[in-house]
Amino acid sequence: MAISIDTFFLDPDSQGTLQAQIQQMIAQGILAGRYAKGEKLPSSRKLATHLGISRITVTLAYTELLANDYLTSRGRSGYFVSDNAPEPPKFAPQEKKTETVDWSRAIGQKFTGGSAPTKPVDWQKYKYPFIYGQVDKTLFDHANWRLCALQALGARDFSALTADYYDQDDPQLIEFILRHTLPRRGIVARPEEVLITVGAQNALWLTAQILLTQRRTAAIEDPCYHALRDVLTQSRCHLSPIPVDRDGIQPELIEDGTDVIFTTPSHQCPTSATMPHARRKELLERARDLDAIIVEDDYEFEVSFLGAPMPALKSLDEDGRVIYVGSFSKSIFPGLRLGYLVGSEEFIREARALRASVLRHPPGHIQRTTAYFLSLGHYDALVRKISKVYQKRREVMETALKQHDLEIAGRGVYGGSSFWMRAPENVATFDLKHALMERNVLIETGHPYFAAGAGIKNFYRLAYSSISEDLIPEGVSRIAEGVEQLSRQ
């Protein structure tokens, strides 16, 4: 029996090669039980004609499946599903069981229901995506990243790929951070004072777990990074929201009894405010008076195209009370999930033990690939490229926002990748967001960033990291039209 050629088709949205798509299509058909053992596949010529691709591509895919024993060749008769091909799992049909567990009582601590909004996974299908933190594939250096990944897969790096580091990290990545990344922020550290994390958010979680208890108080910026608020809420500590102004968090408003202060001095999240030197000194003095620890989230310092970034707050720290959080996910790509913690050896020792008990360490191959990408100069080249593009996009967006009289509530002094916006008081940006989605525009609402939540409804964030320069003017025009329509209601 022959397999119908009509069951074969290519996905136009697939990121894989044509050869890989064909292999996957046939393998999945066998594993799902659609193609039975002994069934004949279409000839390479017929399948190539049907799919509109080169015959050699189909032949190579068949050859790979032949080598993996999914297919077998019978001389001139063609290709057939192998008798040794994996069999689909057999599940006996079962009726749905009635559960008797009361999960509302059984769950001791809930992690759902936080303030962090979800971003559309299909954001790329929108023509005007003004959302923050997504990768622009036109800017990413895929070719050199791929070469670094292949290099990390070589025999020379076999140990880095396969070893269980337990609580340690890739020494090459640590060395680059110590010699190149941290000195750019004015920070000097030893290997014992650095820990690789699964992104900056993992670093913030580790920090909260170690420093906070139900009896301790954490000061956070208001507005602030919403995922941080969720992390701190889960830690059950006391939260003390501190209003930010054009210079960031206001030290004099930090309450007595505060144990830990979380801040984003380089680019305040989400307003993009940059904390000046004098304010940083005030914050350090206030923390010293309180004997409090400061957690500095320096998530976006690389994107400083309007001028050299200010040294990190930690570079001014003489007491060892600042814990520094850095990330490569913003400048390389968010799916990398690679960040790092820098702090006193005693703190890092605890963070290392906690990380080991939860996930041991970030994957060795990812660490070594990143180490190569950094040390071979590809990272710096990527940052320079991104900075030039962002600067132009920012100029175009600023002009468009001014032309349409849209109010900018905050912008980065040295750069960044977004504008913090304020709509008229009677405009709920949650409604604006949904109205704009129907017009192929994506924006980010501002209310999740505030401690008051839905009580503050007229702020929104526009990022220029994921939208091309030529689409910005029309996108901003549509936003202005949406704001105008809602303001009249």
C-alpha positions, 0 to 999 in steps of 0.5 A: 500500500502506498502513502498518499502524496496529498498528506505531504505539505510544507509549513511556510512559517517553519524556521527549519530547512526544507530537508529538516521539514521533510524529515520531521514530517515523515518521522512524525507521521510514523510516530503518530501511526499515520504511516504503517510499516511496509507502506511505500513513500512517494518517489523522490521525483514525485514528492519534489514536484508535489512540494515544488522543491529540488529533488536532491532535497527530498533525496537527502531527507530520505537518506537521513531517514534511511540511516536512522532506520525510519525508512528502508530501500528496496532496490528500484522499488523505492522507499518504504517505512522500515519494519524497525521504525519506532512504533506509535505508543498504544494507549487503552481508551479510558474514561475521564476519572472524577478527581476527589482532591480539593486543590483549593485546599491542597495548594499551600502557596499560589503562584498564579494571579500575578500582575505580570501581563502575557505578551502575544506569542504571535506578536510577529504577525502584527505589522506595528509591534511596539512591544518591549523585550522581543528580538528583532531577527533582522538585527541578530547575528545569527551566522556567528552565533551558529558558528559559536554554537558549533564550536562549542559542540566540538571535541575540544569543548566536550567537557563543557558540553557534558559535564555536571558543574553542580554549583559551578559555572563555565570558567571562560564565561566567568573570566569574560564577565570579570575582565570585560563586562564588569569593568565597563560598569566600573565594577571589580570582582573576583570569581567567587563573587559572580554567579551565572543565572537563568536570566535576570529574573532568576537572579532576582528570585534567588536574591529574594529567597536569600535576603527576605522573610515574612518579617522583612521589608523590601522597598520597590520602585513605583512603578516597577518591573511587574515580575519583580513585584510578583517574585517579592509577593511570593516571598511573603515579605512586606512590600513598600512601594516608593514613588519614582520621579524623573531621577528614579527612586527617591531615597528620602521616602524609603521607610525606616525598617526597610531591609532590601531596596530594589532599584533600576538606576541606569534605565528605570523600569518602565519610565527609563529615568536615569539616576544621576550621580548625586541621587546615587550617593543619597541612595547609598547613604540612606541604605547605610543608615538603614543597614539595608541591602541594595539590589541593582538591576542593570538590565539595559546598560548596553543600549546607551547610544546617546552617550557613555553610560554612567558607572553602575551604582555598585561601582560607588559601593564601599560597604559591599551592600550592593548586589548587582544583577546583569543580563545578556538576554536583552542584548543577545536575545530573550530566549537565551535566558542567561544573566549573572549576579555579582555580590559579596562572597558570602551572599554568592555562596548562598545563591550558589547553593540555592541555585544548585538545589533548584536547577544545578546550573544553566546548560553548559553548552549555552554558557560556552556558546555565549563565552565564544560569542562574547570573547570573539568580538561578536557581542560588541559588534552586535551591540554597536549595530543595535545601538545605531539602529535604535538611535535612528528608530528613537529619532523617528519615533520621537518626531512622530510622537511630537507630530501627533501630540502624544505625551511622553512621560519618560525617556532614557537620558542615555538611550534605552529601547522604549518610551514611557507614555501618558494618555489623557486621564479618561483613556484606559490603555487596556481598552486602547490596547485591544482597540489597536490590536484590531488595527494591527498595532501592539502596545504595552499597557502601563497599569501592571507596573504600578503598585496601585494596579488598575487604579492607574489606567492611562499609562502605556509603553512604546518600544522601538526594539521590534519594529522597523524604522519605516513602519514607526510613523504609520504605527504612531499615527494609528495609536494617536487615532486610537487615543483620540477616539477613546478620549471622545467617549 
